[in-house]
Amino acid sequence: MNKVANALYAGRKILLLLWIILIVGFGFYAAKLPSVLGGNGFEMKGMYKDTEQLLVDKFDVSEAQIIVLFEKKDGVSDSKFQQTIAQYMQKAKEKSDASKVDIPTASNKMIKGSTAYGIIHFNHDDGTMDKRAEKIRTLSAEEKEMSVKLTGGPIIEKDMNTASQADLAKAEAIGIPVALVVLLLAFGGVVAAAIPLMIGIVTVVTTMGVVYFFHPYTELSIFILNVIPMIGLALSIDFALLFINRFKEEIQTKSVEQAIKITIQTAGRSVIFSGLCVFIGLAGMLFIQVDIFQNVALGGMAVVFIAVFSALTLLPSILAILGTRINRLRILKVSEQGGQSRWRSFATFVMKKPVTMTIVSLIILLVALIPVRDMHLEIPSSEALPTKYESRQAFDTYNDTFINKNTADVYFVLEAKQDMLNEKPLTNAFSFIKQLKEDSLVKQVDSISTALNVKSSDQLQAMLENPQISAQTKPAVDSFINGHYMLIKATLDTDQNSDQAKDFVRKWKDKRSPFTVHIGGYPKFEQEIFDEIYEKAPYGLALVLFSTYVILMIAFRSVLIPLKAIIMNILSLTATFGLLVWLFQNGHLGLTESNIALVLPVFVFGLVFGLSMDYEVFLISRIHEVYHQTRDNNVATVEGLASTSKIITSAALIMIVITGAFAFTDVTPVKQMGVGIALAIFIDATIVRMLLVPSLMKLLGDANWWFFTKKRDKSSSNEQLKS
């Protein structure tokens, strides 16, 4: 690190100039990032996606649909209502260049009382859906006999993007001012307090500009707009807080050049180890081949890299130019000695009763994690969108009025090696339909058999051989058979989100059949997403745990400390999930009852496991340094806690403020993520750092440092971490 420190100090002015160029360049593309975001990120390669494409290619299923919800106004007759709807749908088709429209009538059950819905179909979702929707909205304003609301996938995605941008602005408006107050309390001066915020904003803007260039290669989820600022601001401010604190200590007795170099060698090294832990925590998500995890992993890893890079290049350049002026514009008198004395007394008190403190801490954590057993995970849908949005209101009305929530539709596309109307494949297809009907979970089967009311393949072939009958049945045949392919729809007697529905598609996927069987429908979509996460997450977890252990073992030359840190982290994270279930799923503290977003456990673990290791690195680094000097574990623990607790508490408080601000947002998964990360950091900074760490350090004594080189290495002593 000595050579790196010398090089960074020597090139400080060039680095500052390069950063100005980077900020201007990437800032331009950061502003364009929202325009390339879309979808909820739950896309993956698999049978569901292939089947959906087959339905589009072979059975004229539209690629995108807009649902139009109509509500009749008082005094309008039923006939006038239907006539007005038909005229509206025809105009909408022409104005939006739609492929076709489904017009509601009493006979097709798309009208119930004063409510009706129509569907506008589009063959290609070519990125112009927003413009098409706006054209349809202009028609809505003309209607006097009824109210018209638009909903459906493209509309909800657009509103989700808008809501995410509004949430980001709201979180920043809350988090940044409060973070500034915390920084003022930590440093006492405006200059020192403003720099971490500036570094955080630079990191976020630069990363968003970088991520913009990912969009030609991968579908970018709208949630990335919240994740990058959430991680980037919190992590950059944490790093800057550590770095500036050390620089302010060193500049009291050393020249600016010496202070910068020592800060880079000590705090800079801690930043590298901390950033590496967070980076690996996010990299674990790459095992899960679902777009949203890939997005968050790539975006998160990018922001971590840039946060570390800016902390090691931009921040030292600014501090080197400012020098002693870092203490300018002081508005508060901050007493370092008083704070250290209080933390020293607290650490001594805890270490006098290590067994009691350990038991109390574990009881609190174990009680908090009890609700985890009742956690119910679900894929975020339209319910994640705030109810103030018209698309959410319309979709809720559509679901409540027209959709049977106790059934689920599963689509089978049978692919034969020859034309499906040949004798052998047709016989096998009817056998397949019969097996489906016999399944206890199947309520109804829609197929060529039900469409033409035929019981066997022989009866169908006889019908098709009659030219007169064949002409009449052609539309029905074309709806279910296309060359080598046959479409069958099974309606299940269970909710589409249920475990039974997922088990059903798993069972039929593995059934032996003379066909290549393609399965689609929402239960298949959920089954693939859930299975991918459950199957791949353990690999990511193993990578994170093993890599973190090795990194911390190298950093501290200890076998027990990394193991203890990992166990405490897992315990505190599990307690966090328990509290999230209590808060959101059980609807406490005024929160609306909502199931836990499927992505939340993976996201919170991936983010917080690495973030909380920041504090472990900062704290144990200083304890390690004192132990290296004194060989007294108790003294090292007390002094390490006394000298770092204030800065760690300030860093944790800023992390809680920045991420916790998202608790006041409207998009449910984002709200849950913000609350989850804030809770996890709070537990880590209080119960774990204040109680468990000193207690266990006391109980384990010198065994903490087993594997530590007993012989002092003078050449490495100057490299010890001081945070």
N, C-alpha and C positions, 0 to 999 in steps of 0.2 A: 504493500500500500504506500510505502514511502516514495517510490518512483512515480506512482500515479498521482500522489499529492503534489509533488514537485511539478509534474507536467500540467496538472489542472490549474495550479496557481500561475504558472508562467503563461498559460494561454487564456487567462481569464477574460481579457477584452475581446479576443477573437470568438470565444465561446458565447459571450453575451451578444455579439453581433449576429452570430449564426442562429441563436435562439430567436432573435427579433425577426429574422428572415423566415424561420420555421413557423412562428406564430402567425405571421401575416399570411403565409402560403396556405398552411393547413386550416387557418381560421376561415378562409374563403370556402373551403370544402366542408368544414364543420357545419356551416349555415345550410348547406345543401343536404346534409345527412337525413333529416326527417322526410325529404321527398323520395328517398329510395327505401324507406322502411315500410313493411306491410305484413299483415298476417300475425297470428299469435305464436308462430314458431313451431307449432306441433305438426311438422312435416317430416317424413322419413321415407327412405326407400324400402319397399316391402310389398306384400301381396295386396294390401288395401289400396295403395296408390296405383298399382298395376291394374287392379280390377276397375277402379274408377275411370281409368283411361280407356279400358275396354268398353265400358258402358258408353263413353263418349263416342268412341270410334265405331262400335258395332251396333249400338242400339239407340242412337240419336238422343242420348241423354245430354242435356246442355252442360257446358263447362262452368258457367256462372249463372246465378239466378238472383233477381231482385224480387222480394215479396212486397206486394202493395196491399196494405190493410185499409179497408173501407168501413166507415161507420156512418150509418144513415142518420140524417138530422130529422128532428120532429116535423111532422106534417107531410113527409115525403112518402108516397105510396110504394109498395113493394115493386110494382111493375116499373115505375119511374126509376127506382133505385137500381134495378137490374139493367135497365136501358142505359142509364148514365154510366154505369160501370163498364158496360160493353163498349160504349163510345170512348171512354177514357182509355181503356186498355188498347184499343186500336190506334188511338193517337200516340200513346206511349210507345207502341211497337214501331211506328213510323218515325217518330222523333228520335228514338234512341238506337235505331238500326238494329233492333232485336231480331233474333231468328224466328221466334214464335212467342205467343202468349197463351196462358191458360185463363180463360174467362170464367168467373164463378157463376154458377146457376144453382137453383135449388136441387136439381137432379144430381149434380156432381158433389154435393155436400160441402161446397166451398162458401155457402151462405148459411148462416145461423142467426135468425132473428134480424137484428139491425146491424149485424157485423158480417163482413165478407172479406175474402182475400183473393187476389189474383197473383199469378207468377209471370214475370217477364224473363224469357230465356235468352241467353247469349252463347253462341257457339265458341267464342274465343274470349278468354280473359286476357286481353292484350295491353293492359295498363291504362285503358281509356275509360274504365268503369266510373271513375269520379265525374268525368265530363258527361257521360251518359246519364248518370244519376241526377246531375244538376238540370239536364234537359227535361227529365221526367218531373223534377220538383217544380219547374215552371208551370207544368200542367196542373199540379195540385192546387196552386193558388187560384185557378180559374173556377174550381168547383164550388157550387153553392148548396147543392142538394146533399152533400156528404163531406165528411172530413177524410183526408187521404194522408197516410203515413207510409214511409218507405222503410224497409228493414231487409234482413238477409245478410249473407256473408260479406259481400263487398261494402255494404253500407256500414255494418258493424265494425269492420276492419278500419274504415276511414274514421269513424267516430272514436275508436280505440286509440288511433294515432293522435287525434286531436286531444283526447283526454290525457294521454301520456305526456304530451307537450305542456298541457296546462298543469299537470301534476308536478312536472319538473320545475316549472316556474314558481309554483306554490311552495315546494320543498326548499328551493333556493332562497326564496323570500323569507322563510322562517329560519332555515339552518345557518345561512351565512352571517346574518347579524348577530345571532346568539353565539356562534363560533368566535366572532370577533371579540365579543365581551369576555369569553373564556380566555382568549389569547391575551387580552389586556390584563386580566387578573393574573395570568401566568408570568407575563413579562413586564407589565407596568407601563410600557411605552407604546406609542402609536406606530412608530417605525417597525419595531420588532414584531408587533402583533399583525401588521398589515402584510408583511412578507409571506408568511405561510399561506394566507388566503390568495395572494397573487400567484404563488407557485401552484396552488391547487387549481385555480382557474386556468392557468396556462396548460397544465397537464391535461385537464378535461377537454379543452378546446383542441389541443394538438391531437389527442387520441381520437376525438370524433372526426377530425379531418382525415386521419389515417384510416379509420374504419370505413369511411365513405368509399375508399378504393376496394373494399372487400366485396361490394355489392354485385359486380359482374360475375363473381365466382360462387357466391352463396346467397341464399335468400336471407335477408336481415330482418329479424323480428323487431316489432315496435318496442318491446321491453328493453332493448339495448339502449334506448334513449334515457332510461332511468338508471340502468345498471352502471354505465360508465361514469356519470357524475357522482353516483352514490359511492362507488369504490374510489374513484379518482380524487375527489375532494377530501374524503376522510383519510385516505392513505397518504396523500401528498402533504396534508397539514400535519399529520402525525410525524412524518419524516422530517419536515421542516422544523417542527417543534423540538424534536430531539437534537437536530443539527444546530439550531440557533442557540438553544440552551447551553450546549457544550462550547460553542464559540464564545458566548458571553462569559462563561467561566474562564476560558483560556486567555481572553483578551485583557483581563484584569491585571495579569502579570507578564504577558508576552507581547511581542510585536504582532501586527496584523498578519504578516506572512507566517510566522510560527503558529499563531492561533488557528489559521486556516488549515495549515498542513496537519496539525495534531487533530483537529476536528475531523478532517477527511479520514485520517488513519484510524480513528476510534469510532466516532458516530457514523462515519461513512461506511465502515466495515459492518456495523450493526444494521445499517440500512440495507446493505447487500444481502446479509443473511435473512433479514426480515422479509425483504422483497422476494427472495427465493422461496421462502416458505409459502407466501401468498400465491406466487406464480404456480407452484406445484399443486397447491390446493385447487386452483382453478383448472389446471391441466388435467386433473382427474376426471373432469366432466367430458373431456374429448372422447372417452371410451363410449359414451352414450350417443349413438348415431341418430339423434333427433335434433332438428335444426335449432331449436331454442337453446339447447345445452351447448351445441357447437358455437352458436352466436355469443352466448354469455362467456364461454370459455375464451374464445378468440378476443372478444372485446375486453374482457377482464384482464387477460394476459397482456394485451397491448397497453392498457392503462397502467398496469403494475410496472411493466418495463419502462414506460415513459416517466412514471412517478419516480422510479429509482434513478433513471437517467437525469431527470431534471434536478433531483436532490443532490446528485454528485457533480453536476456541471453548471447548471444555471444558478443554483443557490450559492455555491461557493464563490462564483463570479460576482454576484450581487454583494455578498458579505465582504469580499476582498476590496471592492470599490467603496463600500460604506465605511468599513473599519469601525472606529469607535463611535461613529455617528449612528450605529445601531441602537444606541441608548438615547437618541434624541426624542423630543416630544413626550417626555415622561409625564404621565398624569396620575399614576399611582405609585406609592412607595411599596416595593415588594421586598419582604425580609426573607432571605434564603435560610439564614441560621435558625430563625424561629420555626419555620416550616420543617426543617430537618430535625429539630429538637422534638417536635410533636410526633413526627413519624418514628423517631428513634424510641420514644417512650411507648408508643403503641406497639411497635415490633417486640420490644422487651416484654411488655405485658402479655402478648400472645404467646411468646416462647416460654413463659413461665408455666403455662398450662397447655402444653401441646396436645395431650391426649383429649382433654375436654374440648379444645377448639376444633380438633379434627372431627370428633364425634358430632359436635353441633353443626359444623359445616356439611358433613355428609347427610345428616338428618334433613337439613333444609333442602339440599339438592335432591335427595331421594323422594321427599314429599312432593316437590315440584314436578318430578318426572312421572308421577303416578298416572295422570291423564293421558299419557302417550299411548297406553293400551287401547284407548277408544278413538285414536286418530283415524279419521276417514279422509282419504285422499281423492281428489277429483281433478280432471283436466279443466282448466278455466274455459268458460264459454261466454255467452252473452251476459250472463249474470255478473261477470267481472266488470262490466261497463256500468257506470253510475246511472241511476234511474231517471235522472234529469234529461238524459238523451232520448230523443224521439224514437230512434231505432230500437233502444232497449224497451221502451214502453210498448211499442208496436209488436215486438217479438214476444214479449210476455203475454200480451192479449191474444196473439196468434196461437201460442202454445196452450194457453188456458182454455181457449174456445174450440180449437180444431184438432189438437193433438192429444191422443190417448197416451198419457205418460206411463201407463202400465204395460205397454207393448213396445217391441223393438223390431225393426225391419233389418233382415240380413239378405244380401243379394248373392246368389250363386251364378257364376258363368261357367258352364261346362264346355270344355274344349275337346273336340274329337279329332281323330286323325283323318277322318273323311267327312263328307257332307253329313250334317246332323240329320237330314231327312232320309238317309239310307237306313235300311232295315235294322242292322245291328246297333249302331249308335242310338237310334230312336228307341229301340227296345230297352237298351241300358239306361237311357234317360228317364223313361217311365218307371223303371225299377228304382232309380235314384229318387224320383219324386215320391214314390210310395214309401221309401225309407224315411224321407223327410217328414211325411205326414204322420208316420208312426212314432216319431220322436215325442216324448212326453212334454217337452217345452214348446213345441210348435203349435201355435193356435190356428194358423191358416197358411196355405201355400197357394201362391198365384203363379200360374205357369200356362203353357200352351194347352195343357189338359183342362184347366178351369176356364180358360178363355173360350174354348170351343166345346166345352162340356163333353169331352171324350174320356173314356176310361182306360184305353189301351193304345199301344202304338199301332196295332193292326187297324183299329177303328179310325185312327188319324190318317194312316196311309190310304185307306179306302176312300176317305173323304177327299184327300188331296188328288186321288186318281180320277175323280169325277170333275171334268172341266168346269161345269156350271157351279158346283159347290166350291171348288178350288178358288175361283175368282172372288167369290163372296168372303171366303175366309182368309184371303191373302193379307189384308191389313193386320189381322190378329196374329197370323203366322210371322209376319215381318217384325212384329213387336217383340216376339220371343225367340225367333230363330234367324240367324244370319250366317249362312255358310256352315262353317265348322263349329259355330258357337250357339249355345242355348242359354237363355236367361230364365232364372227361377227366383222368385221372392218368397222368403219364409218370414212370417210374422210371429214373433216369440211372445209367449205369455209372461213377460217379465220386463222390468224397466231396462232401457238401453244402457244405463250405467251400471247395471247390477253385475255381481260376480258370476251369476248363472249365465248371463248373456256372453260374458267373456269365455267361460268354460265351454259353452256351446260351440263357438267358432273355433276354439282350440281342438275340440273333439272332431269336428267335421273337417278341419284342415288335415288331420292325421289319418282320417279314414281311407282305407284302400278303395280305389275306384278305377274303372276302365278309362275314365276321363282325366284330363288335367283340370282340377277344380280350382277356380279363382273365387275368392270370397271377399265381399265388400259390405258396406253399411257401417253405421256408427259403432256397433259392438266390436267389429273387426278393427276399426280405427283405435278404439280404446285398448283392446287386447294387445295390439302390437306395441303401442306406446308404453303400457304398463310392463309388459314382458321385457321390452328393451331396457327399461330403467332397472328393473329388478335383476336382470341377468348381467348387465354391464356395470352397474354401480359398484358392486364388490371389487371389481378390478381397479376402478378409480380409487376406491377407498384404500385398497392395498398399496397402490402406488404412493398415495399421499402419506399414509402412516409410515411406510418403510423409508421413503425419501426424507420425510421430516425427521425421523429418528436419526438417520445417518448424518444429516446436516447439523443437527443439534449436538450429536455426539462429537463430531469434528470440531464444532465451535467451542464446546465446553470441556472436551476430553473427559467425558463422564458417561457411564453406562446407565446409571439410575435416573439422572436428571431428565434426559429426553423421554424415558419411559414414563416417568411421573408426570411430565408435562402433557404427554399424549393422553394418558388415562384421565387426568383432570379436565382436559379439553373435551373429551368424549362425554364425560359425566355432566359437565356444565351445558354442553350442547343438547344433550338428551333432556335435561331439566328445562331448557329453553323451549323445546318442542312441546313438552308437557304444558307449559304456561300458554303457548300459542293455542293449543287445543282448548284450554280453559277459557281463554279470552274470545277466540273467534268461533270455534265450533259450538261452544256452550253459550256464547253471546253475553259475556259478562262485561262490566264497566261501560255499558251503553253501546257496545258494538253489535252490529247486525249479525245474526247467526249465519255462518257460512263455513262450508267444509274447507279443509286445508288444501291449497293448490298443490297439485302433484309435484311440481318442480321445487317447492319450498324447501323440503328437507335437504335435497341435493345442493341447492343454491346456498342456503345458510351454512351448511357444513363446509362446502367448498370455499366460501368467502371467509367465514368467521374462523375456521380452523387455522387458516393462514394469518388472518388479521390479529387474532389473539396471541399468536406466536410472536408478534411484534413485541408485546409487553414482556413475554417470557425472555426473549433475547435481550431487551433493554435491561431488565432486572437482573437476570442471572449473569449477564456480562459484568455488571458492576460487582456483584457478589463474588464472581470468579476472580476478578482482579484483586479484591481485598483478600480473598483466601490465598491467592498466589503470593501476596506480600506477608500475611500474618500466619498462615497455616492454622487458623482458628476458625472453625466453621460457624460458631455462634456469633463471634465478632463480625465475620464477613457478612452473615445474613442480616444482622441488625444495621450495619453500616450501609450495606447495599440497598436495603429498603429505605433507610433514612435519606440517602442521596438521590434516589430515583423515584420515590413514590409520588412526589409532587408532579413531576413531569409526566409520569405514567398516568396519574389521575387526570391531569389536564388533557392528555392525548385521548384517554378513554372517554372523557366527557365530550370532547369535540366529536369523536366518532359517534357517540350516542346522539348528539345533537344533529349532526349531518344526516345520519341514517334514520334517526327517530323522526325527523321532520317529514319523512314520507308516510308516517302514520296519519298525517292530516290530509293525505291525498285521497282520490276517489276510486281509482282502479284497484279492485280488491287484492289481486296477487301482489301488486306493488306495495300496498298498505301492509300486507302480511309480511313481506320481505323486510320492509323498513323496521317494523316493530320487532321482528325476529332477530335481526342483526343488532338492534339497539339493546334488546333484552340480553342477548348472549354476551355482548361486551360489558353490560352492567354487571352481570353475574361474575364474569371473568375478573373484572377490575375490583370487585368487592369481596365476595366470598372466597374466590380462588386466590387472588393476589394478597389480600389483607389477612386472611385466616389460614387457608390451607397451605400456601407456600411456606410461610415462616414456621408453621407447626410441623410440617413434614421435613423441612430442612433441619429443625431441631431434633426430631425423632431419629432421623437417619444419620445425623452427625457426619463424621468423616467418610462414611460409606457413600455419601453423595458424590464424592470425588474419586471413587474407585475408577481406575483406568487413567486417572490424571497423572502426568509425568511428575514423579517426586523430585527429580533433579531439576533445579531451576535452570531455565534456558534464557540466558541474558539476551541473546539475539532476538528472542521472541517476546520478551517482557514488554518491550516498547509497543508491541502490536496488540497488547491486551485490550479488550473492549472496555470502554468507559462510557457509560450512558447515564 
